[in-house]
């Protein structure tokens, strides 16, 4: 019997009760403790896109963010104009403090951005065969210097639109196109025969690239120099191309106002029923069909035509995603590239926006075949060999020189030989001024970009003074 005042030790029979009590408290408190632990913050991948793509992908991005709470996509709206978009991106890249992980790039930017050291190679993140399942033409323009820098989101090329209510079949070459246009004008069925992009901007460069090849010439001859090649703008084919476009304007097949036409101006004139033919991109068909104008249901689309005895493809106009060097989370950014350029996303954009897809499987998709009549011609345009703009870091400056000379030719009494000769001379000066002393690596290219900008500015100053 225990003495008075002595504490009684718990016996063996009491220990299970204490253990059960402790276990019960743990079961109650442990979930609360786990819930109180901080949850890992979501990774945000920031993308700079041109304005039209921001709108086109808005609902898709919202769906992705809802389904991926730990990986969020934040889209910044860039300008509508291609050149303004590039200027915006370069402004931050030159300062080295761009806030973006991904940049949506025009295919013509690849060489310049890669050589400047602004991009991160993608093959290590997406695999060496990332482009293998795409149609051949869509694979072009994404690699430079042995690395993959870009994944294309669309497979657009230049196309020829024609009026099915005014002719039984599209023209087979430019001679037929002009003859049909003139006949329809003479009969009073259309005011204009052919509308295209003649404003001094990147669209005119795309038209000229198609036409130069359509007459058997080349704008760019790849080579081993530091610029990666040389221009051939004073060749017979290039001069014939410029001469034909000027001929269309001076003879009234194309309106004089074409010298100020971009894609939308040409599209509006054609959609209003005022022209027999239109050169534009795949998106134009859906715009025409949605517009409710007089040509709805009366428009056919084919590949661009060439001079007799020659062949040409439409200019490759793809936009794609590139990973910017310095991104703090390249693997997550690569996952966003994989999704945003993937087959499911592209299918939605085909149905909603009329973009041409890049994945070969989508050209066999039954739903797309039924709902998107352009699919067959888009595939043909990509498989027969689209024209790729000069793959050189100096493309933007070379394009500017060509645009200005051709646009000036449309509004003056000059000759095609004279204008193209000047474009060739100025291009040679630009390439020579951009030549560096070492190799065409990142630091040199940044120097070359600066030099070429000065050269372009010098030529423009000479032009204003009447020297060039």
C-alpha positions in Angstrom: 0.0 0.0 0.0 1.4 3.4 -1.0 2.3 5.8 1.7 0.3 9.0 2.2 1.5 11.8 -0.1 3.5 9.5 -2.3 2.9 9.9 -6.1 1.7 6.8 -7.7 3.6 5.7 -10.7 1.6 4.8 -13.7 1.4 1.1 -14.1 1.8 -0.9 -17.2 -1.9 -1.0 -17.7 -2.1 2.8 -18.0 0.6 3.3 -20.7 -1.6 2.3 -23.7 -4.0 5.0 -22.8 -1.3 7.6 -22.9 0.0 6.3 -26.2 -3.4 6.4 -27.7 -3.9 10.0 -26.6 -0.6 11.1 -28.1 -1.3 9.3 -31.3 -4.7 10.9 -31.5 -3.2 14.4 -31.0 -0.6 13.7 -33.8 -3.3 12.6 -36.2 -5.2 15.8 -35.5 -2.3 18.2 -35.6 -0.2 16.6 -38.4 -2.6 17.5 -41.3 -2.8 21.1 -40.0 1.0 21.3 -39.9 1.3 20.0 -43.4 -1.2 22.5 -44.6 0.6 25.3 -42.9 3.9 24.5 -44.7 4.6 27.0 -47.5 3.6 25.8 -51.0 6.2 26.2 -53.8 5.5 29.3 -55.8 4.4 28.8 -59.4 7.0 29.4 -62.1 6.0 32.2 -64.5 7.3 32.1 -68.1 7.0 35.5 -69.7 6.5 35.7 -73.5 6.7 38.7 -75.8 4.4 38.4 -78.8 3.1 40.6 -81.6 -0.3 42.0 -81.0 -2.2 39.6 -83.3 -0.8 36.5 -81.7 -1.6 37.8 -78.3 -5.3 38.0 -79.3 -5.2 34.7 -81.2 -3.8 32.7 -78.3 -5.5 34.5 -75.3 -8.1 31.8 -74.6 -5.5 29.0 -75.1 -3.1 30.6 -72.6 -6.0 31.1 -70.1 -6.8 27.4 -70.4 -3.2 26.4 -69.9 -2.8 28.6 -66.8 -6.0 27.1 -65.3 -4.7 23.5 -65.9 -1.1 24.2 -64.8 -1.1 26.0 -61.4 2.6 25.5 -61.0 3.6 26.8 -64.5 2.0 30.0 -65.6 2.4 31.8 -68.9 2.4 35.6 -68.9 2.0 37.2 -72.3 3.2 40.7 -73.1 1.6 42.5 -76.0 4.1 43.8 -78.7 3.4 46.0 -81.7 1.5 44.9 -84.7 4.3 45.9 -87.2 7.0 43.3 -87.6 9.9 45.7 -87.7 8.5 47.6 -84.7 8.3 44.3 -82.8 11.9 43.5 -83.6 13.0 47.0 -82.5 11.2 46.5 -79.2 12.8 43.2 -78.5 16.3 44.4 -79.5 16.1 47.4 -77.3 16.0 45.3 -74.2 18.4 42.7 -75.5 21.1 45.3 -76.2 20.8 46.5 -72.6 21.1 42.9 -71.3 18.1 43.2 -69.0 15.1 41.8 -71.0 12.3 40.7 -68.7 11.1 37.9 -71.1 11.9 34.2 -71.2 10.5 33.6 -74.7 10.2 35.8 -77.8 7.9 35.2 -80.7 10.1 35.8 -83.8 9.6 36.2 -87.5 11.6 33.6 -89.4 13.8 36.3 -90.9 15.2 37.2 -87.4 16.8 33.8 -86.7 20.3 34.4 -88.0 20.6 37.9 -86.5 19.4 37.0 -83.0 21.4 33.8 -82.9 24.6 35.3 -84.0 24.3 38.1 -81.5 24.2 35.6 -78.7 20.6 36.6 -77.6 19.1 33.1 -77.9 19.6 29.7 -76.2 19.9 26.5 -78.4 16.8 24.3 -78.2 18.0 20.9 -79.3 19.2 20.1 -75.7 15.8 20.9 -74.3 13.5 19.7 -77.1 15.6 16.9 -78.7 17.6 16.7 -81.9 14.5 15.7 -83.9 12.2 18.4 -82.7 11.2 19.4 -86.2 11.2 15.9 -87.8 7.4 15.5 -87.8 6.8 18.9 -89.5 6.1 19.4 -93.2 9.4 20.2 -95.0 8.9 23.9 -95.6 8.1 24.6 -92.0 11.5 23.2 -90.9 13.3 26.0 -92.8 14.7 29.1 -91.2 14.8 27.7 -87.6 18.4 26.7 -87.4 21.6 28.6 -87.9 25.2 27.8 -87.3 24.5 24.2 -86.4 21.9 24.8 -83.7 18.1 24.9 -83.4 17.0 28.4 -82.2 13.3 28.5 -82.9 10.1 26.4 -83.0 7.6 27.5 -85.6 4.0 28.1 -84.5 2.5 28.5 -88.0 3.5 27.4 -91.5 2.4 30.5 -93.5 3.6 31.2 -97.1 2.6 33.8 -99.6 -0.5 32.6 -101.7 -2.4 33.8 -104.7 -6.2 34.5 -104.3 -8.4 34.4 -107.4 -12.1 35.0 -108.1 -13.9 31.7 -108.9 -17.0 33.6 -110.2 -14.9 35.3 -112.8 -12.7 32.5 -114.1 -12.9 28.7 -114.3 -9.3 28.1 -113.0 -6.4 30.0 -111.6 -3.6 31.3 -114.0 -0.7 29.0 -114.5 1.9 31.7 -114.8 2.2 35.5 -114.7 1.5 35.9 -118.4 -1.9 34.2 -117.9 -2.5 36.2 -114.8 -1.9 39.5 -116.6 -4.0 38.5 -119.6 -7.0 37.4 -117.5 -6.7 40.6 -115.4 -6.7 42.9 -118.4 -9.7 41.0 -120.0 -11.8 41.3 -116.8 -10.9 45.0 -116.5 -11.8 45.6 -120.2 -15.2 43.9 -119.6 -15.9 46.1 -116.6 -16.1 43.2 -114.2 -13.3 44.5 -111.9 -11.6 47.8 -111.5 -8.2 46.4 -110.8 -6.5 43.2 -112.0 -4.0 42.4 -109.3 -3.3 43.9 -105.8 -0.3 43.1 -103.6 2.0 44.7 -101.0 4.1 47.6 -102.3 4.6 49.8 -99.2 8.3 50.1 -98.2 8.2 47.5 -95.4 8.9 43.8 -94.9 5.8 42.8 -97.0 7.4 44.3 -100.1 10.5 42.3 -99.5 8.4 39.2 -99.4 6.7 40.1 -102.7 10.1 40.8 -104.3 11.6 37.5 -103.1 8.8 35.6 -104.8 9.1 37.6 -108.0 12.9 37.4 -108.2 12.7 33.6 -108.0 9.7 33.6 -110.3 12.0 35.1 -113.0 14.8 32.7 -112.4 16.9 35.0 -110.2 18.2 35.0 -106.6 18.2 37.7 -104.0 20.9 36.0 -101.8 23.7 33.6 -102.7 24.9 31.8 -99.5 28.7 31.9 -99.1 31.6 31.7 -96.6 32.0 35.4 -95.9 31.3 36.9 -92.5 27.8 38.0 -93.7 27.2 34.5 -94.9 26.8 35.3 -98.5 26.3 38.0 -101.1 23.3 39.7 -102.8 22.5 39.3 -106.5 20.0 42.1 -107.0 21.5 43.3 -110.3 21.0 40.0 -112.0 18.7 39.6 -115.0 16.1 37.8 -112.9 16.0 40.4 -110.2 15.7 43.3 -112.7 12.9 41.4 -114.6 11.0 41.0 -111.3 11.1 44.7 -110.5 10.3 45.6 -114.0 7.2 43.4 -114.1 5.8 44.9 -110.8 6.4 48.4 -112.1 4.8 47.5 -115.4 1.6 46.4 -113.6 1.3 49.8 -112.0 2.2 51.9 -115.0 -0.3 50.0 -117.2 -3.1 50.1 -114.7 -3.3 46.4 -113.9 -2.4 47.3 -110.3 -3.5 50.6 -108.8 -0.9 53.3 -108.2 -2.0 53.2 -104.6 -0.4 49.7 -104.3 2.8 51.6 -103.5 1.2 52.3 -100.1 -0.5 48.9 -99.6 0.3 46.5 -96.8 -1.6 43.2 -96.3 -4.8 44.7 -95.0 -5.2 47.4 -97.7 -4.8 44.9 -100.5 -7.1 42.5 -98.7 -9.9 45.1 -98.3 -9.8 46.0 -102.0 -10.1 42.4 -103.1 -12.7 41.6 -100.5 -14.8 44.5 -101.7 -14.9 42.9 -105.2 -12.7 45.4 -106.8 -9.8 43.1 -108.0 -9.4 39.8 -109.8 -6.3 38.6 -108.0 -4.7 39.2 -104.6 -1.3 38.2 -103.2 -1.6 37.6 -99.4 -1.1 35.1 -96.5 -3.3 32.3 -95.4 -5.2 34.4 -92.8 -6.8 36.4 -95.6 -9.2 33.6 -96.6 -10.9 33.5 -93.2 -11.0 37.3 -93.1 -12.8 37.3 -96.5 -15.2 34.6 -95.5 -16.0 36.3 -92.1 -16.4 39.7 -93.7 -19.7 39.2 -95.4 -18.6 41.1 -98.5 -19.6 40.5 -102.2 -16.9 37.8 -102.8 -17.8 35.5 -99.9 -17.9 32.0 -101.3 -16.3 33.1 -104.6 -12.6 33.0 -103.7 -10.1 30.3 -104.7 -6.5 30.0 -103.4 -3.5 28.6 -105.1 0.3 28.8 -104.9 2.1 31.9 -106.3 2.7 31.9 -110.1 6.0 32.4 -112.0 7.2 33.5 -115.4 6.9 30.7 -118.0 9.7 28.3 -117.8 10.5 29.1 -114.1 9.1 28.0 -110.8 8.8 29.7 -107.5 7.2 29.3 -104.1 5.6 31.7 -101.7 7.8 33.5 -99.2 8.0 31.6 -95.9 6.4 33.8 -93.3 6.4 31.7 -90.2 6.4 33.0 -86.7 7.9 30.9 -83.9 9.1 30.8 -80.3 12.7 31.2 -79.2 14.3 31.0 -75.8 16.1 34.1 -74.7 19.6 33.6 -73.2 19.6 34.4 -69.5 16.1 33.0 -68.8 16.2 31.9 -65.2 14.1 28.8 -65.9 14.9 27.4 -69.4 13.4 24.0 -68.8 10.0 25.4 -67.9 10.2 27.8 -70.8 11.0 24.9 -73.1 7.8 23.2 -71.8 5.8 26.3 -72.8 7.4 26.2 -76.3 6.5 22.5 -76.6 2.9 23.3 -75.7 2.4 26.5 -77.6 3.8 25.2 -80.8 2.4 21.7 -80.4 -0.2 20.0 -82.5 -3.2 20.6 -80.2 -2.6 24.3 -80.0 -1.9 24.6 -83.7 -5.1 22.8 -84.5 -7.1 25.2 -82.4 -5.4 28.1 -84.2 -6.2 26.6 -87.6 -9.9 26.4 -86.8 -10.2 29.7 -85.1 -7.6 31.9 -87.0 -7.0 30.1 -90.3 -3.2 29.8 -89.7 -1.3 27.1 -91.7 -0.1 24.4 -89.3 3.5 23.0 -89.3 2.8 19.4 -88.2 2.3 17.0 -91.0 -0.3 15.0 -89.0 -2.6 18.1 -89.0 -2.8 18.0 -92.8 -4.4 14.6 -92.5 -6.8 15.6 -89.6 -10.4 14.8 -90.8 -11.9 17.8 -88.9 -9.4 20.2 -90.4 -9.9 18.9 -93.9 -13.7 19.4 -93.5 -13.6 22.8 -92.0 -10.5 24.4 -93.5 -10.5 24.3 -97.3 -7.1 25.9 -97.7 -5.3 23.0 -96.1 -4.4 21.2 -99.3 -3.0 24.3 -101.0 -1.1 25.3 -97.8 0.5 21.8 -97.7 1.4 22.1 -101.4 3.0 25.5 -100.8 5.1 24.1 -97.9 6.1 20.9 -99.7 7.0 22.4 -103.1 9.6 24.6 -101.5 8.8 28.0 -100.0 11.3 30.8 -100.5 13.3 31.7 -97.5 14.5 35.2 -97.0 18.3 35.7 -96.9 19.7 33.7 -93.9 22.1 36.4 -92.7 22.4 38.5 -89.6 22.2 41.5 -91.9 18.8 40.7 -93.3 16.9 43.6 -91.8 19.2 46.2 -93.3 19.4 44.4 -96.6 15.6 44.2 -96.7 15.3 47.9 -96.0 17.6 48.8 -98.9 15.6 46.7 -101.3 12.2 47.9 -100.1 13.2 51.6 -100.6 14.5 51.2 -104.1 11.6 49.1 -105.4 9.0 51.4 -103.7 10.7 54.4 -105.1 10.5 52.8 -108.5 6.7 52.4 -108.2 6.3 56.2 -107.8 8.9 57.6 -110.2 10.0 57.3 -113.8 13.2 55.4 -113.0 14.2 52.1 -114.6 14.2 48.7 -113.0 17.9 48.2 -114.0 18.8 51.5 -112.3 16.9 50.8 -109.1 18.2 47.3 -108.7 21.7 48.3 -109.5 21.5 50.9 -106.6 20.1 48.2 -104.3 22.9 45.9 -105.2 25.6 48.6 -104.7 24.1 49.7 -101.4 23.9 46.1 -100.2 27.5 45.5 -101.0 28.5 48.6 -99.0 26.4 47.4 -96.1 28.0 43.9 -96.1 31.5 45.3 -96.4 30.9 47.8 -93.5 29.6 45.0 -91.3 32.6 42.8 -91.7 34.5 42.3 -88.5 38.0 41.5 -87.7 37.5 38.1 -85.9 34.7 35.6 -86.4 31.0 35.9 -86.9 30.3 35.3 -83.2 28.1 37.0 -80.7 30.3 40.0 -79.9 31.2 40.6 -83.5 27.6 40.4 -84.6 26.5 43.0 -82.1 29.3 45.2 -83.6 28.2 44.3 -87.1 24.6 45.2 -86.3 25.7 48.6 -85.1 28.0 49.1 -88.1 25.2 48.1 -90.5 22.8 50.4 -88.9 25.3 53.3 -89.3 25.8 52.2 -93.0 22.1 52.2 -93.6 21.8 55.6 -92.0 24.6 56.9 -94.1 22.9 55.6 -97.3 19.7 57.2 -96.2 21.4 60.5 -95.6 23.0 60.3 -99.1 19.6 59.5 -100.6 18.1 62.7 -98.9 20.9 64.7 -100.4 20.4 63.2 -103.9 23.7 61.3 -103.9 22.4 57.7 -103.7 
